[in-house]
Amino acid sequence: MTEQKVQISTAGGTTEAVIYFPEKAGRWPGVIHYTDIGGIRASHEEMARRLSAEGYVVLMPNVFYRTRGLPLFDFPLKLGEERTTRRLAELSTPLTAEAITCDASDYVDFLARQASVKPGAMGVVGYCFTGKMALYTAFSRPDRIAAAASFHAGGLATDAPNSPHLILGPSITARLYFGHAVNDKGMPAEAIERLNYALDAWGGAYESEIYEGAYHSWTVPDSPVYNQPRADRAFEKLTSLFAETL
């Protein structure tokens, strides 16, 4: 396994990123790994390495660069605490649909320029806050993104006029996968139902399922609700998706 810290120039500025390469020489499919709102840290580095070991060049950018560089939290992250709530808002607010789609295209182009990345289909995966970013990436670059996965994402299907599920249409040609948590305030049962209805109307290839017994953020090793058996199943679904499409 080889990894490099890199800088990516985007329309919104310059961001830090880490890129992971399989141990064997050659050209491999490219994959973008979006972290949860906690940002790039040891747990997501472990996840990205594991994915790269399956035969992918994995790019993990700091998608929150508009707010601050790494680390995103210079204090303990405690949900419900005022300064944590304030920091979460600072990180998420600049990431409008327009900003996400512009950044996504720049990430795809950066990954495509790597000598070890094979031409053609790429994949993307997002977790929690960035689950919607995986969908926007498929929307932004249908020429390259053939598979997009989202795990325990929130806010995918809301009443808002800019809800992510509303972009489902002919512009998205990727195969999609959604793994939902149980009792997720950010993606309750009615929102999952709304998303599934939109996915059916879209007519593309997708899978949307609830992981029974798995709570929001169950895939991330440093999460207090980390569920290894369910996380392993999520990884199997992810790697199967990529193996069949990239």
C-alpha atoms as one frame of an Amber mdcrd trajectory, in Angstrom:
protein
   0.000   0.000   0.000   1.289   3.418  -1.020  -0.241   6.696   0.066   0.508
  10.334  -0.638  -0.655  13.624   0.790  -1.589  15.949  -2.059  -3.114  19.340
  -2.757  -6.048  19.721  -5.151  -6.888  23.009  -6.852 -10.610  23.594  -7.189
 -12.779  26.476  -8.284 -13.364  27.205  -4.597  -9.721  27.093  -3.509  -7.114
  24.492  -2.622  -7.793  21.480  -0.466  -5.743  18.816   1.245  -6.268  15.196
   0.263  -4.774  11.753   0.681  -4.521   9.316  -2.207  -4.024   5.575  -1.766
  -2.560   3.199  -4.339  -2.656  -0.625  -4.436   0.620  -2.345  -3.642   1.030
  -3.909  -7.085   2.104  -1.772 -10.012  -0.432  -1.186 -12.743  -3.486   0.896
 -13.545  -6.560   0.648 -11.368 -10.080   2.100 -11.257 -10.350   5.387  -9.406
 -12.650   5.879  -6.420 -13.484   8.988  -4.406 -13.983   8.421  -0.666 -15.861
  11.210   1.101 -15.512  11.240   4.888 -18.250  12.052   7.361 -18.318  15.537
   8.848 -15.547  14.588  11.278 -13.166  14.815   8.329  -9.993  12.974   7.422
  -8.685  11.083  10.456  -7.385   7.663  11.414 -10.729   5.849  11.146 -11.432
   6.986   7.593  -7.807   6.487   6.616  -8.226   2.867   7.708 -11.393   2.578
   5.626  -9.750   4.079   2.548  -6.719   1.786   2.850  -8.975  -1.244   3.106
 -10.811  -0.218  -0.049  -7.602   0.513  -1.962  -6.283  -2.943  -1.054  -9.174
  -4.369  -3.090  -7.625  -2.880  -6.240  -8.577   0.800  -6.393  -6.800   4.135
  -6.372  -8.711   5.931  -3.618  -8.807   9.718  -3.297  -9.943  11.137   0.058
 -10.255  14.942  -0.056 -10.935  17.366   2.758 -14.313  18.412   1.383 -14.677
  21.016   4.151 -11.695  23.079   3.008 -13.809  26.201   2.574 -14.113  26.382
   6.360 -10.753  25.104   7.589  -7.841  22.781   7.019  -7.173  19.618   8.966
  -7.928  18.796  11.667 -11.496  20.029  11.440 -11.900  19.877  15.207  -9.257
  21.300  17.528 -11.388  20.290  20.494 -13.250  17.061  21.394 -16.272  16.544
  19.152 -19.310  16.206  21.430 -22.710  16.191  19.774 -25.112  18.555  21.494
 -22.335  20.743  22.862 -22.582  24.369  21.717 -19.138  24.692  20.163 -19.514
  21.368  18.343 -22.905  22.460  16.987 -21.381  25.748  15.880 -18.452  24.012
  14.154 -20.771  21.552  12.362 -22.735  24.491  10.978 -19.525  26.230   9.907
 -18.408  23.115   8.048 -21.679  22.280   6.338 -23.084  25.695   5.397 -20.651
  26.477   2.525 -21.360  23.125   0.865 -24.281  24.115  -1.308 -25.373  21.882
  -4.174 -23.473  24.143  -6.547 -20.270  23.984  -4.496 -20.515  20.215  -4.139
 -20.988  19.585  -7.858 -18.141  21.926  -8.822 -15.767  20.333  -6.322 -16.811
  16.837  -7.382 -15.867  17.515 -10.976 -12.467  18.817  -9.882 -11.878  15.705
  -7.751 -12.758  13.469 -10.694 -10.368  15.351 -12.960  -7.562  15.171 -10.414
  -8.034  11.443  -9.991  -8.185  10.891 -13.751  -4.790  12.571 -14.161  -3.036
  10.022 -11.960  -0.831   7.699 -14.014  -1.978   4.674 -12.009  -5.680   5.318
 -12.674  -7.103   3.447 -15.631  -9.288   5.288 -18.134 -13.015   4.970 -17.902
 -15.417   4.246 -15.068 -14.896   5.562 -11.542 -16.777   5.118  -8.290 -17.642
   7.282  -5.289 -18.756   6.609  -1.730 -19.996   8.991   0.943 -20.775   8.608
   4.639 -23.256  10.501   6.827 -23.166  14.142   5.724 -21.370  13.272   2.487
 -23.808  10.559   1.453 -25.579  13.210  -0.605 -22.239  14.254  -2.067 -21.849
  10.820  -3.626 -25.172  11.352  -5.402 -24.180  14.858  -6.526 -20.897  13.483
  -7.869 -22.784  10.971 -10.020 -24.952  13.867 -11.224 -21.955  16.119 -11.886
 -19.863  13.619 -13.853 -21.974  10.965 -15.588 -19.126  10.635 -18.097 -16.919
   9.018 -15.428 -18.964   7.985 -12.390 -20.429   4.519 -12.954 -21.208   3.667
  -9.321 -22.115   5.729  -6.259 -22.735   4.468  -2.722 -24.116   6.232   0.325
 -24.072   4.905   3.889 -26.187   6.254   6.777 -26.687   9.555   5.011 -29.063
  12.197   6.284 -31.234  14.612   4.363 -31.376  12.690   1.091 -35.111  13.243
   0.630 -36.753  16.222   2.335 -39.535  18.718   1.606 -36.978  21.365   0.654
 -36.990  22.583  -2.962 -33.292  21.685  -3.217 -33.535  18.211  -1.672 -30.875
  15.884  -3.147 -33.418  13.298  -4.313 -34.818  15.832  -6.774 -31.728  15.576
  -8.982 -32.562  11.973  -9.847 -33.144  11.903 -13.574 -31.575  11.140 -16.967
 -28.375  12.999 -16.023 -27.507  10.228 -13.552 -26.405   7.048 -15.291 -24.485
   5.466 -12.407 -25.623   2.432 -10.474 -26.629   3.628  -7.004 -26.550   2.036
  -3.566 -28.039   3.393  -0.336 -27.442   1.741   3.041 -29.652   3.276   5.728
 -29.441   3.171   9.497 -32.385   2.347  11.753 -34.058   5.108  13.770 -32.016
   7.762  11.969 -33.344  11.239  12.737 -31.617  12.527   9.619 -33.230   9.891
   7.407 -36.435   8.615   9.052 -38.669   5.945   7.530 -40.808   8.461   5.634
 -37.704   9.997   4.051 -36.445   6.575   2.978 -39.852   5.919   1.440 -39.722
   9.245  -0.412 -36.238   8.443  -1.683 -37.270   4.984  -2.856 -40.263   6.429
  -4.687 -37.973   8.895  -6.477 -35.524   6.104  -7.301 -38.318   4.010  -8.814
 -39.455   6.979 -10.886 -35.868   7.572 -12.004 -35.755   4.072 -13.439 -32.022
   3.444 -13.104 -30.241   0.569 -11.374 -30.228   0.961  -7.601 -30.491  -0.742
  -4.251 -31.791   0.903  -1.101 -31.883  -1.042   2.147 -32.033  -0.615   5.899
 -29.367  -2.278   8.044 -31.332  -3.701  10.937 -29.611  -3.192  14.271 -27.230
  -0.593  12.820 -27.422   3.022  13.919 -26.281   6.255  12.302 -22.510   6.105
  11.668 -22.272   2.340  12.204 -19.611   1.865   9.500 -16.966   4.153  11.023
 -14.543   2.450  13.452 -14.274   5.403  15.842 -18.048   5.854  16.086 -19.647
   5.037  19.470 -22.215   2.923  17.571 -19.700   1.136  15.331 -21.118  -2.256
  14.412 -18.381  -4.437  12.955 -20.572  -7.204  11.494 -22.810  -4.628   9.801
 -19.796  -2.564   8.762 -18.264  -5.647   7.167 -21.498  -6.281   5.302 -21.515
  -2.664   4.110 -17.960  -3.078   2.863 -18.928  -6.249   1.005 -21.825  -4.433
  -0.658 -19.513  -1.554  -1.603 -16.797  -3.731  -3.079 -19.351  -5.855  -4.940
 -20.865  -2.689  -6.419 -17.473  -1.490  -7.614 -16.357  -4.901  -8.851 -19.461
  -5.157 -11.023 -19.300  -1.638 -12.466 -15.707  -0.375 -12.598
